Amino acid sequence: MIAEDLPPQLTPSLPSLDRSVVAIEPPGTEPGSWAGASSAVVTPDGIVMAYRMRTGSQRGCEVVIARSTDGVRFEAIQLITKEEMECESLERPALVLTEWGSWRLYLSCATWGTKHWRVEMIEAPEPDAFDSTKRMMVLPGDASAAVKDPVIKFHDGTWHLWASVHPLDDPAATDRMTTDYASSSDGIDWTWHGQALVGRPGEWDQRGVRVSAVRFQPGQIVAYYDGRASAAQNFDERTGVATGVVPTALTQAVGSGPVGTGPDGLGGLRYLDIVDLRDGRERWYYEITRPDGLHELRTELR
């Protein structure tokens, strides 16, 4: 879990399992039980988080919105099911508290009977009041590409979005992915600007890359991303670091290998999310693959 060949001007923090604790357990013990793919927001009272749950008999069956005072122990305050969203599966949400005080939940939805994904959004006055009947389509994708797992930031007066895009030209290879960037003035109507991060041939991330967390820093942007080398690593991606000076070009991968993996360097560590606490520290969340094959959501205080 140590980044190699880091340039001297960049020393990003790296995930460390030995300093983490479990925040959300898998929902069961059967194979395919996962908790993770979180998106957290700091509030005056603690942290509100949205995360995906999957059971052994179902794909992403629900997104849970939960509240915590300490960032570790969470109490569910609302569930959004795949049936409510009229989709086959739910994957990573994006939870946003707007400048005007409303809450937005961007949901990754799998279109029934296809490899297509889309992103729909629900806005609510409180994080326990999302009404799925009032959702709107914000990233429809199309017949050639699936769009999912958005990372959304409001920075310097602009809404920024990085989403994983999966080409659908080969039905046997829809796990391939790039990260594309879009911008918006309102977080609803988005303008795409093309690929911001792509896999590197012959490297550990050659099959696909998915930005999971973005940090705006003076003079640069640091992005943490999920990467995989092959289709066999689908669902067990490792975490890497990329940099850039503009949000449209996060193409300089840092190091010759992933900076975050599962226990003993095996399995996945993915969907990293970072929130800035009010005391100046950070809290990290990520989904890991346990030795038994189940996925749990862990957290670190940095």
Stockholm file with secondary structure:
# STOCKHOLM 1.0

chainA/1-302         MIAEDLPPQLTPSLPSLDRSVVAIEPPGTEPGSWAGASSAVVTPDGIVMAYRMRTGSQRGCEVVIARSTDGVRFEAIQLITKEEMECESLERPALVLTEWGSWRLYLSCATWGTKHWRVEMIEAPEPDAFDSTKRMMVLPGDASAAVKDPVIKFHDGTWHLWASVHPLDDPAATDRMTTDYASSSDGIDWTWHGQALVGRPGEWDQRGVRVSAVRFQPGQIVAYYDGRASAAQNFDERTGVATGVVPTALTQAVGSGPVGTGPDGLGGLRYLDIVDLRDGRERWYYEITRPDGLHELRTELR
#=GR chainA/1-302 SS CCCSSCCTTCCCCCCCGGGCEEEECCSCSSTTCEEEEEEEEEETTEEEEEEEEECTTSSEEEEEEEEESSSSSCEEEEEEETTTTTSSEECCCEEEECTTSCEEEEEEEECTTSSCEEEEEEEESSTTCCCGGGCEEEECCBTTEEEEEEEEEEETTEEEEEEEEEECSSTTCTTCBEEEEEEESSSSSCEEEEEEECCCTTSTTSSEEEEEEEEEETTEEEEEEEEESSGGGTTCCEEEEEEESSTTCCCEEESSSCSBCSGGGCSCEEEEEEEECTTSCEEEEEEEECTTSCEEEEEEEC
#=GC SS_cons         CCCSSCCTTCCCCCCCGGGCEEEECCSCSSTTCEEEEEEEEEETTEEEEEEEEECTTSSEEEEEEEEESSSSSCEEEEEEETTTTTSSEECCCEEEECTTSCEEEEEEEECTTSSCEEEEEEEESSTTCCCGGGCEEEECCBTTEEEEEEEEEEETTEEEEEEEEEECSSTTCTTCBEEEEEEESSSSSCEEEEEEECCCTTSTTSSEEEEEEEEEETTEEEEEEEEESSGGGTTCCEEEEEEESSTTCCCEEESSSCSBCSGGGCSCEEEEEEEECTTSCEEEEEEEECTTSCEEEEEEEC
//
